[in-house]
Amino acid sequence: MNMLDTYAGLILPMIASPPIGVIILKSFFDSVPHEVMESARIDGCSNWRLFWNIVLPLAKPALAAIAIFTFIGSWNNFLWPFLAIVSEELYTLPVGIPTFNSTYSSSYMLPMTVNAIASIPVIIAFLLFEKQIVKGVSFTGLKG
């Protein structure tokens, strides 16, 4: 498919990777009260409008949690970028840090510093979406 050593070869397989998202969304949609959906249907709401105007806004915390989990999983992924990339220009951080260590230094302080700096975007993303993550995870555990 000529996707070896391209951005498309890195990104496209990761789109369908998080199976935890299916579990989180199923648990969330099971916890949506049936009375809400029945009252919307009585008011004349179609299935598409019911999903778009009622269920989807309620699912924002769950979708935010899935987005953060997917981002963190993709950010930390080592195996797929290691297999799909040949040129050093396309290396991701998890793939590039070990080669950086072996190429330029035998010290452990430099790669650990690079790892600490590389974790900053994930920490910032978590801090920005902490409320949505907690809501998304806590709503999936409720049964009623």
Residue pairs with C-beta under 8 A, 6 or more apart in sequence:
3 9
3 12
3 84
4 84
4 86
5 84
5 85
5 86
5 87
5 90
6 90
7 90
9 84
9 85
10 80
10 81
10 84
10 85
10 90
10 92
13 80
13 84
14 70
14 74
14 77
14 80
17 70
17 73
17 74
18 66
18 69
18 70
18 73
20 66
20 69
21 66
21 69
21 70
23 140
24 62
24 65
24 66
24 136
24 137
24 140
25 59
25 62
25 63
25 66
27 140
27 141
28 59
28 62
28 136
28 139
28 140
29 55
29 59
30 143
31 139
31 140
31 142
31 143
31 144
32 55
32 58
33 144
36 54
37 50
37 54
37 55
40 49
40 50
40 53
40 54
41 50
45 53
45 54
60 132
61 132
61 133
61 135
61 136
61 139
62 136
62 139
62 140
63 136
64 129
64 132
64 133
64 135
64 136
65 132
65 133
65 135
65 136
65 137
66 136
67 129
68 125
68 126
68 129
68 132
68 133
71 122
71 125
72 122
72 125
72 126
75 93
75 121
75 122
76 94
76 122
77 92
77 94
78 94
78 95
81 91
81 92
81 94
81 95
82 95
85 91
85 92
85 95
88 96
88 99
91 99
93 114
93 118
97 111
97 114
97 115
97 118
98 111
100 110
100 111
100 114
101 110
101 111
104 110
105 111
126 133
